[in-house]
Amino acid sequence: MSRSMVEVRLCSQYDIDLEGARDLISVASKTLAESVSTQQRPEFVAQQMDRLEALAVKAQEEGNLAVALGCYKELHALAKLT
């Protein structure tokens, strides 16, 4: 989703003006960048693998095999990085 679409959705969802949406995105981006910079790569990869595995299980339970397969492919790709 483009940044402008995110801004529009924030404005409508939280009933804020465009400037407020831009400020919110800026703060969220800065917070995310700080948390990623302090996190070690192996810890990050493990966290992402846990999330993908949980998503794959949920997708299988709901019968969405295409999503589950995509998750397993991503897990495989992440496993190659370690």
C-alpha positions as CSV (number, residue, x, y, z in Angstrom):
1,M,0.0,0.0,0.0
2,S,1.4,3.4,-0.9
3,R,2.1,6.0,1.8
4,S,-0.6,8.2,0.5
5,M,-3.2,5.4,0.9
6,V,-1.9,4.8,4.4
7,E,-2.4,8.5,5.2
8,V,-5.9,8.5,3.9
9,R,-6.8,5.3,5.8
10,L,-5.4,6.8,9.0
11,C,-7.3,10.0,8.5
12,S,-10.6,8.1,8.1
13,Q,-10.0,5.5,10.8
14,Y,-8.8,7.8,13.5
15,D,-10.6,11.0,12.4
16,I,-7.5,13.0,12.2
17,D,-6.2,15.5,9.6
18,L,-3.6,14.7,7.0
19,E,-0.8,16.4,9.0
20,G,-1.7,14.3,12.1
21,A,-1.6,11.1,9.9
22,R,1.8,12.1,8.6
23,D,3.1,12.8,12.2
24,L,1.8,9.4,13.3
25,I,3.5,7.6,10.4
26,S,6.7,9.5,11.2
27,V,6.7,8.5,14.8
28,A,5.8,4.8,14.0
29,S,8.6,4.7,11.4
30,K,11.1,6.1,13.8
31,T,10.1,3.7,16.6
32,L,10.3,0.8,14.2
33,A,13.8,1.8,12.9
34,E,15.0,2.2,16.5
35,S,13.7,-1.3,17.5
36,V,15.2,-2.9,14.4
37,S,18.6,-1.3,14.9
38,T,18.8,-2.6,18.5
39,Q,17.7,-6.1,17.6
40,Q,20.3,-8.7,16.5
41,R,19.9,-10.4,13.1
42,P,19.5,-14.0,14.5
43,E,16.9,-12.8,16.9
44,F,15.0,-11.0,14.1
45,V,15.1,-14.0,11.8
46,A,13.9,-16.3,14.6
47,Q,11.1,-13.9,15.4
48,Q,10.0,-13.7,11.8
49,M,10.1,-17.5,11.4
50,D,7.9,-17.8,14.5
51,R,5.4,-15.4,13.0
52,L,5.4,-17.1,9.6
53,E,4.9,-20.5,11.2
54,A,2.0,-19.3,13.3
55,L,0.4,-17.7,10.1
56,A,0.9,-21.0,8.2
57,V,-0.8,-23.0,10.9
58,K,-3.7,-20.6,11.0
59,A,-4.0,-20.6,7.2
60,Q,-4.1,-24.4,7.1
61,E,-6.7,-24.5,9.8
62,E,-8.9,-22.1,7.8
63,G,-8.3,-24.1,4.6
64,N,-6.3,-21.4,2.9
65,L,-3.6,-23.6,1.5
66,A,-2.1,-21.0,-0.9
67,V,-1.2,-18.7,2.1
68,A,0.2,-21.6,4.1
69,L,2.3,-22.7,1.1
70,G,3.6,-19.1,0.7
71,C,4.5,-19.0,4.4
72,Y,6.4,-22.3,4.2
73,K,8.3,-21.0,1.1
74,E,9.3,-17.9,3.1
75,L,10.3,-20.0,6.1
76,H,12.5,-22.1,3.7
77,A,14.1,-18.9,2.3
78,L,14.8,-17.5,5.8
79,A,16.3,-20.9,6.9
80,K,18.8,-20.5,4.0
81,L,19.9,-17.2,5.4
82,T,21.0,-18.6,8.8
